[in-house]
């Protein structure tokens, strides 16, 4: 057992009030880990007050349910804050996290900064939900899980590991997934919620396949303008999902979506084998080796990022073998 787990459990026991946070624009892991941990703690400690306090949600994950009502500022002062799945302070969805008496961080991203009093960060984990599952396993004798908690945790494990496809998936991931699955969750229902699409969304997908660009060395990219969002009636979230449409093209080891907003252009970078996080860092971003995000402020800056991505891929292809 990691000693940070024990420190975190002791802190949880010490406080009567716990407030749980995640990053903004939450994905399945951010929602799954926060709701999973909250459910686990509520089952185990019915007398403690456990709150989820986050300012935004993702519509495609509505099947996981919502947030608690916002607490007034003064409620934070005697609380233990737990931030999950968030590497940097500025990405925390609710900036009032700083009002908590003490702070715990549980995360699997590359540690960019220390912002909590107690930090448990394991980069090799395929998801933060895997860490919540490991936390449950370590203290199984004391913690009480439920089917609801298991549903949240399993959904995050499934989504953040690319359905258990990514390299970070280990034997430990699968053993922990088995432990969570054994609680009796309806996996067909989870997958139906994750896969079923509206017909309009499929029309947008078809548009992306016919309008994406492929650079000289194989970087695939799609620039989603405000006009395209309007034409297909897309939220920013729906528009940004297009990055995953481009993930299975042979020879295209880097794929990038640009989503035009009112003042900035959100960039989502994904790759096979090639590290793109350093490229993202040069454009106001960061993230994992093969899944990173950035922000640019003009079409010209987007072109510059693309040119760097193309050079990166050229270099990778010239110096490596066995890529697909
Ligand atoms: P996204 O494309 O927004 O899903 O981001 C992919 C990964 O990169 C996620 O793990 C994010 O946490 C991380 N990421 C995205 N944007 C940033 C940023 N501006 N700074 C640091 N990490 C980021």
Boltz pocket constraint, residues with backbone or C-beta under 6 A from the ligand:
constraints:
  - pocket:
      binder: B
      contacts: [[A, 85], [A, 88], [A, 109], [A, 267], [A, 268], [A, 269], [A, 284], [A, 285], [A, 286], [A, 287], [A, 288], [A, 291], [A, 292], [A, 293], [A, 294], [A, 295]]
      max_distance: 6.0
